[in-house]
Amino acid sequence: MDMDTSKLHWGHQEYNLGEFAEKFKDSFPKIINVTVGFLGQQELDSISSSTHIMVHSLLCQQRAVVESKHGKVLSLPVTISTVGFYIIRNDRREGPPISLQAILESNPLPVIIQPITPLVLPWLSGGHRLDTLTITRTYEEQLLIGFPFSSKGILSRHTPLVLPMYMKEVRIALAEGLEGLDQGQFEDACATLGGQIDELGLRNLFIFQDITILNKQELIEKCHEYMEVKPIYMCLKSQGDEINLYQHLDFETTEPPTLQRKAARPPPLPPKPQHLQIARHKLPPLSPSLENNSQFYSGGSWHPLFCSLAEVPSNLRDLSVAQVCSCLRLLNLDQYCQAFEREQIDGDLLYTVEPSMMRETLGMESLHVGKLLRFREGWRPLLGSSGAEQVG
């Protein structure tokens, strides 16, 4: 059954994420409309207003807070399986390396641990090694998991959208009915959309295994309410004999990884101690950061930004927002990158954007609309002096 979002009846009450999660946690899935969006420092923690989402479930994840002697505060999922740890007592390792979950189950806090692979923070003086960490406490982080969908009721992406509780500014309204349908038919329509989600499964939830850095000043201001602190998400990447820890966005690195994460089968523990390197955190505007980086994180993996049209696949559905903007630059349409970033138009959503939306919402001229539509269909401009260099 199709679900025309223009015919949805929205409730008058608006909720923040915490209020919504508390009230409807036992009755998901629910359809919501984002009435007030949130622009974070990363694509991961940004959401546009007027986004329609089928909220699938509420995730409650147990995490551990660890602190280094240099004052860095990290948050790790209790079930993390990509790193093992030694217990440190009297300045000595006690027993073989075990999982973080096993440590927490058998030891009172605080407890000092040492990762098999020491973390290295290269931007600090001397490149501080986080070779010992103190677990200070555990906490439960709540995350709403959902899927955005188009105006025609088609799922806009194949990876879940994660809405953490720290998005305090976000406001949402609940869909209460659909024009022309009684309540039972509306519930059937919701079930149909929910069935599409069930078929996809909760794949590529990289956030489940991620290490995050917590802002110590925010921790003080929030009185240690960790679930309300905006984290910097990190990702583990195995490259030969090395394991590197990268920020998802706004990072500096001479050789960014090409990452393909699989949440269901995490990589094995490294056979010997290695160095983890964390890139320096920057907070520039989004557009310059995209121009200065050859790769970009989206949907649980790193995506290369394109240097030529020959690198662009004919099917654009798997492109990230940054890759779509990379294509715009190659087509000399870079004046629209900011609008595409603001509306979070990735490759999948690009196929649902109609010409009228391109003109009215994105501010595109008619010629440029036609050019992008042809490009979306597989057309590529001829390069060089002859057709022999056509791409696509």
PEHU-V970681 format. One record per pair of residues at least 24 apart in sequence whose ideal C-beta (glycine too) atoms are under 8 Angstrom apart, sorted by the first residue. I is the first residue (numbers start at 1). J is the second residue. Records with the same first field share a line. If there is no record, write none. Layout:
# PEHU-V970681
I: J + J
This chain:
# PEHU-V970681
1: 185 + 188 + 189 + 192
2: 152 + 153
3: 149 + 152 + 153 + 178 + 189 + 192 + 193
4: 151 + 152 + 153 + 178
5: 52 + 149 + 150 + 151 + 152 + 153
6: 151
7: 178 + 179 + 180
8: 33 + 52 + 175 + 177 + 178 + 179
9: 175 + 176 + 177 + 178 + 179
10: 173 + 174 + 175 + 176
11: 173 + 174 + 175 + 176
12: 173
13: 173 + 174
14: 171 + 172 + 173
15: 171 + 172 + 173 + 174
16: 168 + 170 + 171 + 172
17: 144 + 163 + 164 + 165 + 167 + 168 + 170 + 172
18: 142 + 165
20: 55 + 144 + 172 + 174
21: 58 + 142 + 144 + 165
24: 55 + 174
25: 58
28: 55 + 56 + 57 + 58
29: 54 + 55 + 56 + 57 + 146 + 190 + 193 + 194 + 197
30: 54 + 55 + 174 + 175 + 190
31: 55 + 174 + 175 + 190 + 193
32: 146 + 172 + 173 + 174 + 175
33: 172 + 173 + 175
34: 170 + 171 + 172
35: 171 + 172 + 173
36: 169 + 170 + 171
37: 169 + 170
38: 167 + 169 + 170
40: 167 + 230
41: 230 + 249 + 250 + 283
42: 232 + 233 + 248 + 249 + 250
43: 248 + 249 + 286 + 297 + 298 + 320 + 321 + 322 + 344
44: 162 + 207 + 233 + 248 + 249 + 297
45: 164 + 166 + 167 + 230
46: 344
47: 161 + 163 + 167 + 170 + 344
48: 342 + 343 + 344
51: 148 + 344
52: 148 + 149 + 150 + 151
53: 146 + 147 + 148 + 149 + 161 + 163
54: 146 + 147 + 148 + 149 + 155 + 190 + 193 + 194 + 197
55: 144 + 145 + 146 + 163
56: 145 + 146 + 147 + 160 + 194 + 197 + 202
57: 144 + 145 + 202
58: 142 + 143 + 144 + 145
59: 142 + 143 + 144 + 145
60: 140 + 141 + 142
61: 140 + 141 + 142 + 143 + 208
62: 138 + 139 + 140
63: 138 + 139 + 140 + 141 + 226
64: 100 + 104 + 135 + 137 + 138
65: 135 + 136 + 137 + 138 + 139 + 214 + 226
66: 113 + 133 + 134 + 135 + 136
67: 133 + 134 + 136
68: 128 + 130 + 132 + 133 + 134
69: 132
70: 121 + 124 + 128 + 130
71: 216
72: 121 + 130 + 213
73: 213 + 214 + 215 + 216 + 219
74: 130 + 133 + 211 + 212 + 213 + 214
75: 141 + 211 + 212 + 213 + 214 + 226 + 231
76: 100 + 211
77: 208 + 209 + 210
78: 104 + 138
79: 208 + 209
80: 209 + 211
81: 209 + 266
82: 209 + 236 + 266 + 267 + 269
83: 115 + 116 + 117 + 236 + 269
84: 115 + 116 + 269
85: 113 + 114 + 115 + 116
86: 113 + 114 + 115 + 116
87: 111 + 112 + 113
88: 112 + 113 + 114 + 132
97: 269
103: 135
104: 135 + 138
109: 135 + 136 + 137 + 138
110: 134 + 135 + 136
111: 135
115: 276
116: 269 + 270 + 273
117: 243 + 270 + 273 + 274 + 275 + 276
118: 273 + 275 + 276
119: 245 + 276 + 278
120: 275 + 276 + 277 + 278
121: 278
122: 277 + 278 + 280
123: 278 + 280
129: 275
137: 224
139: 226 + 227
140: 227
141: 165 + 226 + 227
142: 227
143: 207
145: 202 + 205
147: 197 + 200
149: 193
150: 349 + 352
151: 352
152: 352
153: 189 + 193
154: 352
155: 193 + 196 + 197 + 200
156: 348 + 349 + 352
157: 299 + 346 + 348 + 349
158: 200 + 203 + 299 + 348
159: 203 + 204 + 205 + 299 + 300
160: 202 + 203 + 204 + 205
162: 205 + 207
164: 227
165: 227 + 228
166: 227 + 228 + 229 + 230 + 231
168: 228
203: 263 + 264 + 300
204: 261 + 263 + 299 + 300 + 301
205: 263 + 300
206: 235 + 261 + 263 + 300
207: 233
208: 263
209: 236 + 261 + 263 + 266
210: 234 + 235
211: 236 + 245
213: 278 + 281
232: 281
234: 278
235: 259 + 261 + 297
236: 267 + 276
238: 267 + 270
241: 270 + 272 + 274
242: 274 + 275
243: 270 + 274 + 276
244: 276 + 277
245: 276 + 277 + 278
246: 278 + 279
247: 278 + 279 + 281
248: 297
249: 289 + 296 + 297
250: 281 + 282 + 283 + 284 + 289
251: 279 + 280 + 281 + 282 + 293
252: 279 + 280 + 282
253: 279
256: 293 + 294 + 295 + 302
257: 295 + 302
258: 295 + 302 + 304
259: 297 + 301 + 302
260: 301
261: 300 + 301
263: 300
286: 341
287: 325 + 337 + 338 + 341
290: 322 + 325 + 326 + 337 + 341
296: 320 + 322 + 323
298: 322 + 323 + 346
299: 346
306: 330
308: 391
309: 380 + 381 + 383 + 391 + 392
310: 391
312: 380 + 391 + 392
314: 378 + 392
316: 347 + 350 + 351 + 376
317: 347 + 348 + 351
318: 347 + 348
319: 346 + 347 + 350
320: 346 + 347
321: 345 + 346
323: 347
324: 350
327: 375
328: 372
331: 371 + 372 + 375 + 381
333: 364 + 368 + 371 + 372
336: 362 + 363 + 364 + 368
339: 363
350: 376
351: 376
